[in-house]
Amino acid sequence: MCVKEVMVQNQVGLHARPATFFIQKANEFKSSIWVEKEERRVNAKSLLGVLSLGIVGGTTIKIIADGTDEQEAVESLIELVQSGFAE
């Protein structure tokens, strides 16, 4: 299992468009992936789940992956979040 924290850089956070990019990236991996904010954990491959966390800019989230490509999955998603989703 691989767990890393990252701060959401873009001002609006993980609203519909960035959340869609995040989910598309998560679905590229075989591992089970979760996003955690303040003790709430949701499936990173679920749009409703990610949106339900209400992640705004400046929030620190945990990205958790478990599986054959867990390390690559977490690194790739952290890179995406740090890029600010090209906004």
C-alpha positions in Angstrom: 0.0 0.0 0.0 1.3 3.5 -0.9 0.0 6.6 0.8 1.0 10.2 0.1 -0.3 13.6 1.0 -0.7 16.5 -1.4 -2.1 20.0 -1.2 -4.7 20.9 -3.9 -3.1 23.9 -5.8 -5.9 25.2 -8.0 -8.2 27.7 -6.3 -11.5 26.0 -7.0 -10.3 22.6 -5.9 -11.7 19.3 -7.2 -14.9 20.6 -8.8 -16.4 18.9 -11.9 -13.8 19.4 -14.5 -10.6 18.8 -12.5 -12.3 15.8 -10.7 -13.1 14.3 -14.1 -9.4 14.6 -15.1 -8.4 13.1 -11.7 -10.8 10.1 -12.2 -9.7 9.5 -15.8 -6.1 9.4 -14.6 -7.0 7.1 -11.7 -8.7 4.7 -14.1 -5.5 4.3 -16.1 -4.2 2.1 -13.2 -5.1 -1.4 -12.1 -4.6 -0.6 -8.4 -7.4 0.2 -6.0 -7.1 4.0 -5.4 -8.8 6.1 -2.7 -8.8 9.8 -1.8 -9.0 10.8 1.8 -9.9 14.1 3.3 -10.4 14.5 7.1 -11.1 10.8 7.9 -13.5 10.4 4.9 -12.2 8.0 2.3 -13.8 7.5 -1.2 -13.0 5.6 -4.3 -10.8 7.8 -6.5 -12.4 6.2 -9.6 -15.8 7.5 -8.6 -16.9 11.0 -9.7 -19.7 11.2 -7.1 -17.3 10.0 -4.4 -14.6 12.5 -5.2 -17.1 15.4 -5.6 -18.8 14.4 -2.3 -15.6 15.3 -0.4 -16.0 19.0 -1.3 -12.2 19.5 -1.9 -11.4 23.2 -2.3 -8.1 24.8 -3.1 -5.6 24.7 -0.2 -7.0 21.5 1.2 -4.5 18.7 1.9 -5.7 15.3 0.8 -4.2 11.8 1.0 -4.0 9.6 -2.1 -3.9 5.9 -1.3 -3.3 3.1 -3.7 -3.0 -0.7 -3.2 -2.1 -3.0 -6.1 0.5 -3.9 -8.7 1.1 -0.3 -9.9 0.3 1.5 -6.6 3.5 3.6 -6.5 3.1 4.8 -10.1 -0.6 5.6 -9.6 0.1 7.7 -6.5 3.0 9.6 -8.1 1.0 10.2 -11.3 -2.1 11.6 -9.4 0.1 13.8 -7.1 1.7 15.2 -10.2 -1.7 16.0 -11.7 -2.9 17.7 -8.5 0.3 19.7 -8.1 0.0 20.9 -11.7 -3.3 22.7 -10.8 -5.1 20.7 -13.5 -3.7 23.1 -16.0 -6.2 25.8 -14.9 
